[in-house]
Amino acid sequence: MLTREQALALHPAPAVTDSKVRRLRLLAEHCNPKIRESVASSHHTPVDLFERLARDTDAGVRGCVARNEVTPCDVLRELAHDRDEQVRGWVAVNFYVPDDVMLELQDDPSETVRALVAWKASLAESISV
């Protein structure tokens, strides 16, 4: 089995061009939330689009921002207070969510979000043992 680094070396991603970023900006405005979700899921989405998509009216779009590993920490902090518990749940399981956000989510009103926080903590403990 190849490591992530070996796979990347064998199959490098194409360079991110101005044209690709322009397309992401255009698609972020699309009326179809599934198209906006694809932008929110991209690892090449610019920070200002993450910020905008984190305030999207569609919870699915905000959830894609929350689970994206390259979403900036400040955007994850904002989404930790989202009105939708599924969005907050995606924040909780994002590997790169800051510790202060995890502490906040431990006391989330949603039992589901609190359970996800506990589950993630148990994974971290099992890895460190």
Backbone as ProteinMPNN parsed JSONL, in Angstrom:
{"seq_chain_A": "MLTREQALALHPAPAVTDSKVRRLRLLAEHCNPKIRESVASSHHTPVDLFERLARDTDAGVRGCVARNEVTPCDVLRELAHDRDEQVRGWVAVNFYVPDDVMLELQDDPSETVRALVAWKASLAESISV", "coords_chain_A": {"N_chain_A": [[0.85, -1.177, 0.0], [0.55, 2.168, -0.83], [1.94, 5.103, 0.665], [0.48, 8.27, 1.528], [2.143, 10.333, 0.628], [3.743, 8.992, -1.256], [1.802, 8.303, -3.158], [0.994, 10.849, -3.98], [3.367, 11.702, -5.149], [3.536, 9.999, -7.319], [1.225, 10.644, -8.704], [0.833, 13.574, -9.289], [-1.063, 16.504, -8.496], [-2.642, 18.772, -10.767], [-1.395, 22.082, -11.392], [-2.681, 24.89, -9.571], [-4.438, 27.24, -11.173], [-5.02, 30.689, -12.175], [-7.294, 30.676, -13.676], [-8.681, 28.427, -12.724], [-9.287, 29.266, -10.122], [-10.911, 31.441, -10.749], [-13.071, 30.052, -11.854], [-13.961, 28.67, -9.581], [-14.837, 30.857, -8.064], [-16.948, 31.755, -9.664], [-18.652, 29.497, -9.657], [-19.284, 29.421, -6.96], [-21.307, 31.199, -6.725], [-23.466, 29.997, -7.844], [-26.905, 29.009, -8.378], [-27.664, 26.463, -7.642], [-27.384, 24.531, -4.809], [-25.811, 22.211, -4.622], [-23.773, 22.593, -6.44], [-22.466, 24.726, -5.222], [-21.652, 23.366, -2.967], [-19.65, 21.772, -4.055], [-17.66, 23.649, -4.492], [-17.191, 24.429, -1.869], [-16.046, 22.12, -0.961], [-13.632, 21.947, -2.196], [-10.073, 21.858, -2.187], [-8.772, 24.003, -3.106], [-10.12, 26.307, -2.771], [-10.365, 29.761, -2.273], [-9.687, 31.739, 0.708], [-11.529, 33.868, 1.175], [-13.792, 32.915, -0.134], [-14.388, 30.624, 1.358], [-15.14, 31.927, 3.705], [-17.44, 33.283, 2.841], [-19.061, 31.127, 1.942], [-19.422, 29.805, 4.328], [-21.461, 31.184, 5.435], [-23.602, 30.555, 3.926], [-26.998, 30.04, 2.858], [-27.794, 27.418, 2.699], [-27.596, 24.485, 4.53], [-26.159, 22.218, 3.77], [-24.102, 23.19, 2.18], [-22.69, 24.73, 4.054], [-21.95, 22.633, 5.719], [-20.156, 21.246, 4.079], [-18.087, 23.1, 3.993], [-17.374, 22.988, 6.679], [-16.329, 20.412, 6.949], [-14.131, 20.368, 5.328], [-10.71, 19.933, 5.075], [-8.921, 22.011, 4.683], [-10.124, 24.306, 5.436], [-9.996, 27.479, 6.911], [-9.041, 28.069, 10.342], [-10.411, 30.146, 11.716], [-12.808, 30.265, 10.328], [-13.843, 27.749, 10.928], [-14.223, 28.162, 13.635], [-16.321, 29.999, 13.553], [-18.319, 28.398, 12.366], [-18.711, 26.56, 14.371], [-20.686, 27.58, 15.877], [-22.935, 27.361, 14.405], [-26.392, 27.243, 13.398], [-27.33, 24.779, 12.683], [-27.181, 21.46, 13.685], [-25.887, 19.384, 12.33], [-23.937, 20.671, 10.846], [-22.35, 21.694, 12.915], [-21.56, 19.242, 13.919], [-19.95, 18.291, 11.824], [-17.888, 20.115, 12.07], [-16.87, 19.273, 14.513], [-15.737, 16.776, 13.871], [-13.776, 17.408, 12.096], [-10.428, 17.08, 11.362], [-8.609, 19.119, 11.743], [-9.641, 21.02, 13.429], [-9.44, 23.64, 15.823], [-8.236, 23.319, 19.24], [-9.568, 24.945, 21.146], [-12.081, 25.228, 20.039], [-13.011, 22.617, 20.075], [-13.25, 22.317, 22.818], [-15.368, 24.078, 23.327], [-17.393, 22.783, 21.863], [-17.776, 20.529, 23.377], [-19.709, 21.157, 25.192], [-21.947, 21.514, 23.683], [-25.378, 22.141, 22.771], [-26.537, 20.007, 21.412], [-26.941, 16.561, 21.67], [-25.894, 14.773, 19.858], [-23.715, 16.166, 18.694], [-22.097, 16.467, 20.968], [-21.572, 13.763, 21.41], [-20.062, 13.134, 19.141], [-17.801, 14.698, 19.635], [-16.83, 13.391, 21.929], [-16.335, 10.865, 20.808], [-14.315, 11.496, 18.95], [-12.324, 12.346, 20.721], [-11.842, 9.933, 22.034], [-10.695, 8.47, 19.981], [-8.319, 9.875, 19.622], [-7.118, 9.367, 22.073], [-6.751, 6.588, 21.92], [-4.894, 6.395, 19.908], [-2.678, 7.644, 21.015], [-1.906, 5.905, 22.98]], "CA_chain_A": [[0.0, 0.0, 0.0], [1.324, 3.414, -0.917], [1.654, 6.176, 1.611], [-0.103, 9.452, 0.888], [3.235, 11.042, -0.035], [4.13, 8.222, -2.435], [0.714, 8.45, -4.136], [1.084, 12.208, -4.513], [4.542, 11.78, -6.02], [3.224, 9.275, -8.553], [0.079, 11.267, -9.375], [0.759, 14.962, -8.809], [-2.228, 17.294, -8.9], [-2.282, 19.879, -11.655], [-1.203, 23.37, -10.716], [-3.87, 25.729, -9.417], [-4.261, 28.401, -12.04], [-5.976, 31.784, -12.008], [-8.523, 30.241, -14.331], [-9.389, 27.529, -11.796], [-9.816, 30.096, -9.03], [-12.042, 32.192, -11.323], [-14.189, 29.104, -11.953], [-14.482, 28.46, -8.221], [-15.591, 32.065, -7.696], [-18.185, 31.744, -10.44], [-19.498, 28.406, -9.172], [-19.728, 29.737, -5.6], [-22.514, 32.026, -6.863], [-24.477, 29.229, -8.561], [-28.173, 28.858, -7.649], [-27.78, 25.084, -7.173], [-26.512, 24.343, -3.638], [-24.847, 21.118, -4.843], [-22.617, 23.2, -7.118], [-21.746, 25.48, -4.184], [-21.0, 22.35, -2.119], [-18.405, 21.345, -4.7], [-16.676, 24.71, -4.219], [-16.878, 24.343, -0.434], [-15.257, 20.898, -0.75], [-12.357, 22.037, -2.908], [-8.883, 22.257, -1.422], [-8.209, 25.191, -3.758], [-11.023, 27.431, -2.55], [-9.726, 30.874, -1.547], [-10.197, 32.008, 2.056], [-12.724, 34.711, 1.155], [-14.943, 32.091, -0.514], [-14.747, 29.835, 2.546], [-15.86, 32.823, 4.616], [-18.779, 33.526, 2.279], [-19.826, 29.886, 1.93], [-19.742, 29.463, 5.719], [-22.71, 31.895, 5.758], [-24.579, 30.185, 2.907], [-28.318, 29.704, 3.403], [-27.96, 25.972, 2.654], [-26.784, 23.796, 5.539], [-25.251, 21.285, 3.099], [-22.926, 23.964, 1.767], [-21.927, 25.036, 5.275], [-21.373, 21.366, 6.177], [-18.966, 20.96, 3.253], [-17.027, 23.989, 4.488], [-16.971, 22.501, 8.003], [-15.547, 19.167, 6.896], [-12.976, 20.534, 4.456], [-9.484, 19.972, 5.892], [-8.16, 23.245, 4.482], [-10.913, 25.452, 5.904], [-9.262, 28.217, 7.942], [-9.499, 27.876, 11.724], [-11.395, 31.163, 12.085], [-14.083, 29.874, 9.727], [-14.33, 26.643, 11.754], [-14.721, 28.764, 14.884], [-17.637, 30.562, 13.241], [-19.258, 27.306, 12.116], [-18.984, 25.859, 15.632], [-21.896, 28.198, 16.436], [-23.968, 27.287, 13.371], [-27.707, 26.852, 13.901], [-27.593, 23.402, 12.282], [-26.322, 20.548, 14.452], [-25.036, 18.601, 11.438], [-22.775, 21.51, 10.529], [-21.479, 21.669, 14.104], [-21.0, 17.893, 13.981], [-18.828, 18.226, 10.872], [-16.78, 20.857, 12.684], [-16.313, 18.433, 15.58], [-14.919, 15.666, 13.361], [-12.705, 17.919, 11.242], [-9.148, 16.769, 12.012], [-7.825, 20.325, 11.984], [-10.363, 22.006, 14.246], [-8.612, 24.05, 16.965], [-8.593, 22.768, 20.552], [-10.55, 25.783, 21.843], [-13.39, 24.938, 19.452], [-13.427, 21.318, 20.619], [-13.703, 22.543, 24.199], [-16.711, 24.661, 23.224], [-18.347, 21.796, 21.369], [-18.052, 19.553, 24.441], [-20.919, 21.608, 25.882], [-22.945, 21.85, 22.665], [-26.734, 21.725, 23.146], [-26.909, 18.771, 20.721], [-26.349, 15.321, 22.18], [-25.14, 14.196, 18.75], [-22.436, 16.88, 18.592], [-21.292, 16.082, 22.139], [-21.125, 12.375, 21.204], [-18.984, 13.179, 18.15], [-16.623, 15.227, 20.322], [-16.324, 12.312, 22.781], [-15.801, 9.836, 19.927], [-13.031, 11.966, 18.422], [-11.372, 12.324, 21.842], [-11.469, 8.54, 22.298], [-9.759, 8.076, 18.928], [-7.017, 10.501, 19.924], [-6.537, 8.644, 23.207], [-6.322, 5.255, 21.493], [-3.696, 6.568, 19.084], [-1.556, 8.038, 21.867], [-1.575, 4.823, 23.914]], "C_chain_A": [[0.897, 1.242, 0.0], [0.962, 4.368, 0.21], [1.039, 7.335, 0.833], [0.955, 10.188, 0.062], [3.672, 10.323, -1.315], [3.077, 8.362, -3.544], [0.752, 9.827, -4.777], [2.266, 12.364, -5.469], [4.274, 11.088, -7.359], [2.141, 9.962, -9.386], [-0.079, 12.712, -8.903], [-0.488, 15.669, -9.343], [-1.782, 18.408, -9.838], [-2.166, 21.183, -10.86], [-2.535, 24.119, -10.638], [-3.609, 27.021, -10.193], [-5.264, 29.491, -11.686], [-7.326, 31.404, -12.596], [-9.352, 29.333, -13.415], [-10.006, 28.335, -10.662], [-10.999, 30.927, -9.521], [-13.279, 31.298, -11.446], [-14.802, 28.843, -10.589], [-15.319, 29.653, -7.768], [-16.935, 32.11, -8.41], [-19.158, 30.69, -9.902], [-20.014, 28.65, -7.755], [-21.005, 30.569, -5.595], [-23.678, 31.253, -7.485], [-25.738, 29.05, -7.712], [-28.353, 27.447, -7.081], [-26.838, 24.868, -5.988], [-25.501, 23.214, -3.808], [-23.601, 21.628, -5.558], [-21.794, 23.989, -6.099], [-21.043, 24.517, -3.225], [-19.672, 21.904, -2.734], [-17.3, 22.381, -4.491], [-16.23, 24.635, -2.761], [-16.001, 23.134, -0.115], [-13.867, 20.957, -1.372], [-11.219, 22.465, -1.986], [-8.232, 23.51, -2.003], [-9.086, 26.428, -3.584], [-10.296, 28.529, -1.786], [-10.432, 31.158, -0.216], [-11.479, 32.835, 2.014], [-13.958, 33.932, 0.709], [-15.356, 31.171, 0.622], [-15.566, 30.692, 3.503], [-17.283, 33.062, 4.131], [-19.64, 32.269, 2.344], [-20.186, 29.408, 3.336], [-21.028, 30.159, 6.175], [-23.814, 31.587, 4.734], [-25.909, 29.816, 3.562], [-28.543, 28.197, 3.475], [-27.018, 25.283, 3.646], [-25.809, 22.801, 4.912], [-23.971, 21.962, 2.653], [-22.061, 24.263, 2.988], [-21.266, 23.779, 5.831], [-20.135, 20.983, 5.382], [-17.795, 21.857, 3.652], [-16.481, 23.432, 5.799], [-16.101, 21.259, 7.93], [-14.314, 19.256, 6.007], [-11.716, 20.734, 5.307], [-8.67, 21.246, 5.723], [-8.954, 24.494, 4.866], [-10.13, 26.165, 7.004], [-9.895, 28.058, 9.334], [-10.548, 28.905, 12.147], [-12.766, 30.851, 11.501], [-14.675, 28.701, 10.512], [-14.876, 27.154, 13.083], [-16.128, 29.343, 14.688], [-18.674, 29.447, 13.089], [-19.561, 26.48, 13.366], [-20.23, 26.418, 16.318], [-23.049, 28.173, 15.441], [-25.278, 26.803, 13.981], [-28.029, 25.384, 13.621], [-26.627, 22.447, 12.99], [-25.446, 19.683, 13.557], [-23.781, 19.383, 11.042], [-21.815, 21.499, 11.712], [-20.837, 20.299, 14.28], [-19.831, 17.717, 13.035], [-17.628, 19.008, 11.39], [-16.082, 19.961, 13.704], [-15.404, 17.329, 15.037], [-13.828, 16.113, 12.389], [-11.38, 17.739, 11.992], [-8.397, 18.018, 12.448], [-8.545, 21.386, 12.804], [-9.508, 22.362, 15.468], [-9.147, 23.49, 18.292], [-9.654, 23.611, 21.263], [-11.96, 25.549, 21.303], [-13.9, 23.595, 19.969], [-13.912, 21.459, 22.059], [-15.104, 23.146, 24.22], [-17.741, 23.606, 22.843], [-18.633, 20.684, 22.38], [-19.35, 19.882, 25.16], [-22.024, 22.0, 24.906], [-24.33, 21.391, 23.124], [-27.159, 20.388, 22.521], [-26.173, 17.568, 21.312], [-25.475, 14.661, 21.109], [-23.761, 14.846, 18.626], [-21.542, 16.501, 19.766], [-20.754, 14.656, 21.984], [-19.994, 12.316, 20.179], [-17.692, 13.701, 18.768], [-15.998, 14.128, 21.189], [-15.694, 11.202, 21.937], [-14.426, 10.246, 19.39], [-11.958, 11.961, 19.51], [-10.92, 10.892, 22.134], [-10.517, 8.009, 21.226], [-8.373, 8.625, 19.209], [-6.339, 9.769, 21.076], [-6.006, 7.276, 22.778], [-5.056, 5.32, 20.635], [-2.478, 6.868, 19.948], [-1.133, 6.961, 22.829], [-0.63, 3.84, 23.302]], "O_chain_A": [[1.871, 1.328, 0.747], [-0.187, 4.425, 0.647], [1.085, 7.355, -0.397], [0.692, 10.611, -1.063], [3.938, 10.963, -2.333], [3.416, 8.518, -4.717], [0.562, 9.956, -5.987], [2.176, 13.072, -6.473], [4.737, 11.546, -8.405], [2.139, 9.875, -10.614], [-1.032, 13.03, -8.191], [-0.906, 15.459, -10.482], [-0.671, 18.924, -9.715], [-2.768, 21.342, -9.799], [-3.391, 23.997, -11.513], [-2.684, 27.776, -9.896], [-6.241, 29.241, -10.981], [-8.373, 31.774, -12.065], [-10.574, 29.461, -13.344], [-11.154, 28.09, -10.289], [-11.979, 31.1, -8.797], [-14.398, 31.736, -11.176], [-16.024, 28.799, -10.453], [-16.379, 29.484, -7.165], [-17.947, 32.469, -7.808], [-20.343, 30.967, -9.717], [-21.071, 28.138, -7.387], [-21.703, 30.639, -4.583], [-24.769, 31.804, -7.635], [-25.661, 28.952, -6.487], [-29.118, 27.259, -6.135], [-25.624, 25.004, -6.137], [-24.434, 23.254, -3.196], [-22.497, 21.146, -5.305], [-20.564, 23.927, -6.112], [-19.96, 24.821, -2.726], [-18.692, 21.686, -2.022], [-16.133, 22.021, -4.331], [-15.044, 24.761, -2.456], [-15.293, 23.128, 0.891], [-13.024, 20.103, -1.098], [-11.388, 23.324, -1.12], [-7.254, 24.018, -1.454], [-8.822, 27.472, -4.182], [-9.674, 28.258, -0.759], [-11.613, 30.857, -0.045], [-12.424, 32.536, 2.744], [-15.068, 34.256, 1.132], [-16.549, 30.954, 0.835], [-16.57, 30.234, 4.049], [-18.224, 33.045, 4.924], [-20.802, 32.325, 2.747], [-21.161, 28.677, 3.507], [-21.619, 29.771, 7.183], [-24.833, 32.276, 4.687], [-25.934, 29.334, 4.695], [-29.397, 27.741, 4.234], [-25.803, 25.475, 3.603], [-24.736, 22.563, 5.468], [-22.888, 21.383, 2.736], [-20.845, 24.07, 2.959], [-20.154, 23.842, 6.356], [-19.172, 20.457, 5.94], [-16.644, 21.419, 3.648], [-15.268, 23.405, 6.007], [-15.222, 21.073, 8.771], [-13.532, 18.308, 5.944], [-11.68, 21.616, 6.165], [-7.804, 21.531, 6.551], [-8.497, 25.615, 4.642], [-9.649, 25.518, 7.934], [-11.111, 27.931, 9.473], [-11.484, 28.562, 12.868], [-13.784, 31.148, 12.128], [-15.884, 28.663, 10.738], [-15.871, 26.64, 13.593], [-17.002, 29.195, 15.543], [-19.778, 29.545, 13.624], [-20.569, 25.775, 13.408], [-20.766, 25.798, 17.236], [-24.035, 28.889, 15.617], [-25.28, 26.05, 14.955], [-28.911, 24.812, 14.262], [-25.409, 22.606, 12.903], [-24.361, 19.281, 13.975], [-22.698, 18.812, 10.919], [-20.61, 21.316, 11.539], [-19.698, 20.2, 14.737], [-18.836, 17.079, 13.379], [-16.483, 18.611, 11.173], [-14.853, 19.899, 13.751], [-14.408, 16.983, 15.672], [-13.045, 15.292, 11.913], [-11.237, 18.196, 13.126], [-7.634, 17.982, 13.413], [-8.099, 22.532, 12.863], [-8.915, 21.475, 16.081], [-10.341, 23.228, 18.44], [-10.544, 23.061, 21.913], [-12.932, 25.666, 22.049], [-15.086, 23.452, 20.266], [-14.869, 20.801, 22.467], [-15.933, 22.762, 25.044], [-18.824, 23.541, 23.425], [-19.63, 19.974, 22.25], [-20.019, 18.989, 25.68], [-22.938, 22.741, 25.269], [-24.449, 20.364, 23.794], [-28.046, 19.715, 23.047], [-24.948, 17.565, 21.434], [-24.444, 14.066, 21.42], [-22.756, 14.152, 18.472], [-20.354, 16.24, 19.578], [-19.623, 14.37, 22.377], [-19.063, 11.526, 20.335], [-16.61, 13.203, 18.459], [-14.78, 13.953, 21.186], [-14.649, 10.66, 22.298], [-13.492, 9.445, 19.378], [-10.808, 11.61, 19.245], [-9.751, 10.661, 22.444], [-9.638, 7.198, 21.519], [-7.373, 7.924, 19.053], [-5.124, 9.571, 21.058], [-4.936, 6.856, 23.219], [-4.245, 4.393, 20.647], [-1.375, 6.406, 19.655], [-0.079, 7.088, 23.452], [-0.247, 2.865, 23.95]]}, "name": "protein", "num_of_chains": 1, "seq": "MLTREQALALHPAPAVTDSKVRRLRLLAEHCNPKIRESVASSHHTPVDLFERLARDTDAGVRGCVARNEVTPCDVLRELAHDRDEQVRGWVAVNFYVPDDVMLELQDDPSETVRALVAWKASLAESISV"}
